[in-house]
Amino acid sequence: MTRLRLPERQVLDTLVEAGIARSRSEALAWCVRLVARHQAEWLEELRQALVRVQELRQAAPDIE
């Protein structure tokens, strides 16, 4: 479980009060989908960077 600060909880509560979501959990899922939709290119770049980091970790020399 992650603890959210008051401003973050207020965002979720606003979505619930407006009827966009039925719960904070659903509101958070809505926010995640919104980020995924509007930041898809950046997220793909991040995924590619993570793949490269994993490749570099696997290629690291063994010091034992």
Secondary structure per residue as TSV (DSSP state, phi and psi in degrees):
chain	resnum	aa	ss	phi	psi
A	1	M	-	360.0	140.5
A	2	T	-	-108.6	137.2
A	3	R	-	-91.4	129.0
A	4	L	-	-102.0	147.1
A	5	R	-	-78.3	166.7
A	6	L	H	-54.4	-47.8
A	7	P	H	-60.3	-35.3
A	8	E	H	-70.4	-41.2
A	9	R	H	-64.6	-35.3
A	10	Q	H	-64.6	-35.9
A	11	V	H	-61.2	-49.1
A	12	L	H	-62.2	-43.6
A	13	D	H	-63.9	-36.2
A	14	T	H	-62.5	-43.1
A	15	L	H	-63.5	-37.9
A	16	V	H	-68.4	-48.4
A	17	E	H	-62.6	-31.5
A	18	A	T	-81.3	-6.9
A	19	G	T	83.8	9.4
A	20	I	S	-70.9	-35.5
A	21	A	-	-136.2	155.8
A	22	R	S	-90.5	-16.6
A	23	S	S	-152.5	168.1
A	24	R	H	-61.5	-38.1
A	25	S	H	-61.2	-46.2
A	26	E	H	-66.1	-36.6
A	27	A	H	-64.4	-40.1
A	28	L	H	-65.2	-41.7
A	29	A	H	-61.6	-39.5
A	30	W	H	-61.3	-43.5
A	31	C	H	-62.9	-41.4
A	32	V	H	-62.9	-43.9
A	33	R	H	-62.9	-37.5
A	34	L	H	-63.7	-45.1
A	35	V	H	-62.8	-44.9
A	36	A	H	-59.7	-40.2
A	37	R	H	-68.6	-41.8
A	38	H	H	-95.1	-9.8
A	39	Q	S	-126.7	28.8
A	40	A	H	-58.4	-42.2
A	41	E	H	-63.4	-45.9
A	42	W	H	-64.1	-41.7
A	43	L	H	-62.5	-38.1
A	44	E	H	-65.5	-41.4
A	45	E	H	-60.9	-40.9
A	46	L	H	-64.2	-43.1
A	47	R	H	-60.6	-43.1
A	48	Q	H	-63.6	-39.3
A	49	A	H	-64.2	-39.1
A	50	L	H	-66.1	-37.5
A	51	V	H	-61.4	-43.6
A	52	R	H	-64.1	-40.6
A	53	V	H	-61.1	-43.9
A	54	Q	H	-61.7	-41.9
A	55	E	H	-61.1	-42.6
A	56	L	H	-66.3	-38.1
A	57	R	H	-62.5	-43.2
A	58	Q	H	-67.3	-28.8
A	59	A	T	-87.6	-1.7
A	60	A	S	-62.3	141.8
A	61	P	-	-66.9	146.2
A	62	D	-	-87.8	122.7
A	63	I	-	-97.6	5.4
A	64	E	-	-87.9	360.0
